[in-house]
Amino acid sequence: MFDHAYGSYMKYAYPADELMPLSCRGRVRGLEPSRGDIDDSLGKFSLTLIDTLDTLVLLNRLEEFEEAVKKTLKDVRLDNDVVVSVFETNIRVLGGLLGAHVMADLLKQRGEKMHWYRDELLHMAKDLGYRLLPAFNTTSGLPYPRVNLRYGVLNPLSRTGTETDTCTACAGTMILEFAALSRLSGDSVFETYARKALDVLWEKRQRDSDLMGTVINIHNGAWVRRDSGVGAGIDSYYEYLMKAYILLGDNMYLERFNTHYSAIMKYISQPPLLLSVHMHNPTVNVRGWMDSLLAFFPGLQVLRGDLKPAIETHEMLYQVTKQHKFLPEAFTSEFRVHWGQHPLRPEFAESTYFLYKATGDPYYLKVGQSIVEKLNAHTRVPCGFAAVQDVRTGIHEDRMDSFFLAEMFKYLYLLFSEKSHLPFDIDDYIFTTEAHLLPVSLSMAEPSCEVNGTDPSLTRKEDLFTYSCPSTQTLFPNNPTYAKTIRDNYKYLTGVGRDSHSSPARYLRVFRVKLVAEVSQLPEEEVVPLIVQLISPPFLGRTVLTAGPAKFGMDLTKQEHGGSIVKSVPYTACAHIENALELQGHIVLALRGGCMFAAKARRLQEAGAIGVIFIDQREGSSSAETPLFQMVGDGEPTQDITVPLVFLFSREGAILTAALQEHCNVDVLLLPKERQLGRGMVSLSCKHQSWPVTHSSLDTWVRVVSPPLHRRQGCCWPLPAPGSWNTGRIRQARPSPPPDPTRVVEHFLPS
């Protein structure tokens, strides 16, 4: 499988950053349609190659590794004029270079390969580290989320530096790579800056609950999003506190992790669920769904030695994969799909590997086997492996992220391998969040910056595994069925494989979560399809685009809404709106991605928008192939958002933007699909022209649909503006002389 994926990248995509497995070509930023913030990973630095280097060594592809290192040194440039994500570039590229350097140095010392190597990869890593450092030039010490590889952040040519917010994981997932770079190169500046960012985050925790928010202001340290979980936006912050202790040997990191971990187990962990709560009011769940990134957490719990909840949550995740083939990008607490994408994420395989190594239970080999079989059956294509656009339909997406090669194949290969199969002792290394290998011997190196202590009063009570990793002998003495007894309680969690006569409520009781037990009795909430109907000439209601609703903003099932459309600048609406005067009184088009739907809506509403149409940034998505979903808020109250909001997939959005580009003035209506204007048409005749009308109820009420004339035209009276349509009762007219050309001639409907 690895050879197929890596070989396809090298054959069809290199030196591009990523492989497009359906198109059989490379994805080059600027040459392909933008996918929004997803493209922030791409820096024109052969991302997939660098991310894969140490995987080649682990899989004993030593000849390919040596050749790949030579290609990297010969072809890869790091001084590109491109804006990239600091977080993604750190974990994928800097981590990839460091992991490859460690492997190259190991092979050279053994005298097996790389005789010519003179630390060139480490020099590249140091160069990249200096290119990322300008991101830390903030008053707080928290890094900017993006940096220009050539011009930094505040340079007039950098095209970045206007951002105000970053995610907790983005600021808190630097310490492993930056500290390793400092200790390998002898330059303390990298570890110093990464440690300072962690210090700021620690100081900003909620002191009553010891929880963290998800998004923070990089200048004043104020929390922007206060929802607290262990998934997207915060996941690797917790991971790096634990692993920084293991890699660097500083108790301060472990003390902080243990403090947070106690809070997580008190408020967020509701076995087998991990539900987000409000950091200031942690007894309140802020959403009823979980995202797939939290699948890493059972693996982290294994490192912590807390096996029981790790087994419980992992089993829940496995049951979800049985139901949907893969983990959806987000799923509800009742295990229904919330967001259907699956971009070949490796976190579930990661936790499976850690649980197998901790328990020795062959059950986890069977779980790994199911991952392998589903990847081959549902994602393997002639030119690699393709992401799944929606697990409910199985439609592919032209995408194979670099982490698939960097992480997925490492964890699967290690899961099925004996230690004797490996070219080195895996226990001598720790995995970064991108599964790059850093030697734990770095903990023996002299710290390159001043050590900060943690308030002793915050140190939690020590237990068996406070300062050590778990061992099978300690956890399972003569009890190989321990894990099975825990799993059996969750065997039929999602209903898959359950006796058809059994009651689902019986199995839901194991949650011990009142919220879930109550919700489980309710019927599944259906997504009410909306439409965007183009009503201005030349469309006249004939162009109708299927749209998804939002759980906040104006309720379009009760009140339709209309107006002319204009595009937001910037298109993502994640920064200051530059064309606020232009969009006042209009329905605004905004691209999905970069920040939350609610944040965009608030910003556009404040600028004067009377509605927002969000357009999917994922190329090729459409309502015909992907089920609709409801947009949700950001964990904060959304009562302040009163404008109507709808969501279009990219193909429908392309129709709308093309119409705006061609005709400049385009009027639309936003309304439920079932009340689409023009359905069940009758005619009002005017000389030789016919204008369609439609029933608005089951009696004789009708509605004039088009054209929305703003002046008298021929014999037709002007119609009201969109959004203020009038209704009236029509009746049969008696035969009469030819009509006065200044009056409307009525066709007839039964009374």
Residue, then its C-alpha position, 0 to 999 in steps of 0.5 A: m500500500f505504501d509503495h502504491a501511494y509513494g510511487s504514485y506521488m513520485k511518478y505523477a506529482y513530484p516535485a509538487d506538494e501533493l498528489m491529486p490521485l483522481s487527476c493523476r497529477g500534482r497539486v501546485r498552489g496557484l495553479e489549482p482552484s483555491r481550497g481556502d485555508i487547506d492550501d496553507s499547508l502547501g509552500k512549493f517545497s515538495l511537502t509530501l516528499i519531506d513528510t515521508l522521509d523517515t517513513l521510508v527508513l521505518l519501512n526498510r526502504l533505505e535505498e529509496f530514502e537515500e535517493a529521496v534525501k538527495k532529491t530534497l537537497k537538490d530540488v527543494r527551496l524554502d525561500n518561496d514567496v508564499v504564505v503558509s500555515v506556521f503550524e502545518t509547516n512546523i509539524r510537516v516540514l520542519g518535523g520531516l526534516l528533523g526526523a529525516h536528519v535523525m535517521a540519516d545520522l543513524l544510518k551513517q553512524r552504523g556505516e550502512k548508508m549515507h556515508w556522504y551525509r554532512d548534516e545537510l538536512l539539519h541545516m535546511a531545518k535551521d533555515l526553515g526555523y529562522r523563516l518561521l521565527p518572525a511569526f512570534n513577533t507579537t506583544s504576547g509571544l503567541p505566534y501569528p497563524r501564517v508567515n511568508l517564507r520569504y518576507g516574514v510577517l510584517n514586511p509590506l510584501s508578506r501579504t500576512g500579519t493582519e490576523t488577530d487570532t490563532c487556535t490553541a493547538c496552532a500556538g501550542t504545537m511548536i515545542l517538540e520540533f523547535a526544542a529538538l532543533s535547538r538541541l540538535s543545532g545548539d541555537s537556543v532561540f527556537e526552544t525559547y520562543a516555543r516555550k514562551a508561547l506555551d507559558v502564555l497559554w498556560e497563564k490564560r487557562q481558566r483558573d477555576s476549571d483548568l480548561m483551555g479555549t479553542v481560539i485566542n487573540i495573539h495580541n492580548g491573549a483574550w479568548v475568542r472561542r471558549d469551547s473546550g474539548v480535545g479535538a480540532g483546534i486544541d488537540s495537539y496542545y495537550e499532546y505536546l505537553m505530555k510528549a515534551y516531558i518525555l522528550l525534554g525531561d522537564n517536569m514542568y510540562l508533565e505537571r501542566f499536562n496532569t493539571h489539564y488532564s484532571a480537568i478533561m477527565k472531570y468535565i469533558s470525558q463522559p465515557p465513551l464520549l468526549l464532549s466539548v464544554h464551555m471553559h468558564n461553565p464546564t457543566v454545559n455541553v456546547r455541542g452535540w457532536m464530536d470531530s474525528l481529530l479527537a481519535f488521537f486521545p485514546g493513544l495519549q491516554v495510553l501514554r498517561g497510563d489511563l487504559k480504561p477510558a482509552i479502551e472505552t473511547h476507542e471502542m466507540l470510535y471503532q463502532v462508528t467506523k463499522q457503521h460508516k466505513f470510516l470516521p466522518e469528519a464530525f459525528t453526533s453523540e448518537f453516532r450519525v454523520h454531522w460532516g461526512q468528509h474523511p480525508l484519510r486521517p490517521e488518528f484512529a490507526e494511531s490509537t489502535y497501535f498504542l492500545y495494542k502495544a499496551t495490552g497485547d490484545p489481538y483484538y486490536l490487530k483485527v481493528g487494524q485489519s479492518i482499517v487496511e481492508k477499508l482503505n483498499a476497498h474504498t479509497r485505493v485508485p489507480c494513482g494512489f489513495a483518494a480521500v472520501q468526500d462523504v462517507r454516506t455516498g463514498i464519492h472520492e475527493d481529488r486529495m491525498d494529504s501528506f499525513f497519509l504517508a507520514e502517519m497512516f503507514k507508520y502506525l499500520y506497519l508498526l501495528f503488524s510488525e515485531k520489533s525485530h522487523l524494524p531497522f532500529d529500536i522504536d522505543d528510543y523515539i517519540f512520535t511528533t503529532e505528524a508521527h516524525l521520529l525524535p530521539v528521547s536521548l534529547s532529554m539528556a542534552e543540556p536545556s538550551c533555555e531557562v527552566n520555568g517552574t509550575d506553581p506547586s499548588l497546582t500539582r495533582k496527586e501522583d498516581l502509579f503512572t505520574y512519572s512513567c509510561p505504562s507497561t503490560q506487566t503492570l497493567f495486566p498481570n495474568n489478566p489478558t481479558y481485561a480489555k475485553t471486559i471493558r469493550d463488551n459494554y460498548k459492543y453494540l453502541t451504534g446498533v451495528g450487529r445488534d439483535s433486531h429485537s433489542s431496544p437501542a435505549r438499552y445500550l445507550r444507558v452505558f453512556r451514563v450521560k443524561l443528555v445522550a439518553e434524552v436525545s436518543q428518544l427523539p426522532e432524527e432531525e432532518v435537514v430542511p433543504l433551502i434554495v437560492q433562486l435567481i429571479s432577475p433577468p435573464f434568469l426569471g426564476r428558472t435557475v434554482l440552486t439547492a442550499g443547506p440551512a443554518k441552525f442560527g440566524m433568520d429562520l427561512t422556513k418561516q420567512e423568505h428573504g431576497g435581495s441582490i448579491v455581492k462578493s465579500v472582500p476578503y472572500t473568506a470574510c475572516a478578516h476586516i471587510e474591505n468593501a463594507l460600503e459596497l455590501q451594505g443592503h446586499i446578500v453577501l457571498a463568502l467562501r467557506g474556510g479560514c474561520m467559523f461560519a458564525a464569525k463570518a456571519r457576525r462580521l458581515q452582519e456588522a458591515g451591513a449585509i442583509g444575508v449571507i450565502f456561504i460557498d464550499q471551498r472544496e473543488g467539485s462538491s455538489s448537492a447531487e453527490t453530497p448530503l446537505f448539512q446544517m451549519v452550526g455555531d462556534g460554541e458561543p451564543t448566536q442570538d445576535i446573528t439575525v440575518p439569513l444564512v445558507f450554504l452552497f456546495s462549490r458547483e452550485g456556488a460556481i453557477l452563482t458567481a458566474a452569474l454575478q460576473e456576467h450580469c453584475n446585478v443579480d437578485v436572488l430569493l432564499l427560501p425553502k425548496e418546497r416553496q420554490l417560486g414557479r412550481g405549479m405554474v399558471s399564466l398571466s397574459c399580457k399581449h403575447q407575453s406570459w408571466p408564470v405564477t404559483h400557488s402559495s397555498l391550497d386555495t386560490w392564493v397565487r404569487v407572481v413570480s417574474p419578472p420583478l419589474h421595477r417600472r411599468q412595462g407594456c400592459c403589466w403593472p410593476l411588481p413589488a421588490p423581492g422579499s415583499w411579495n403580495t398575494g391576492r385572490i383571483r376570480q373568473a372574469r366575464p367575457s368582455p371586449p378586447p382589454d384596455p392595453t393599460r390593464v392586466v388581462e387575467h387568466f382563470l383559476p377555479s375558485 
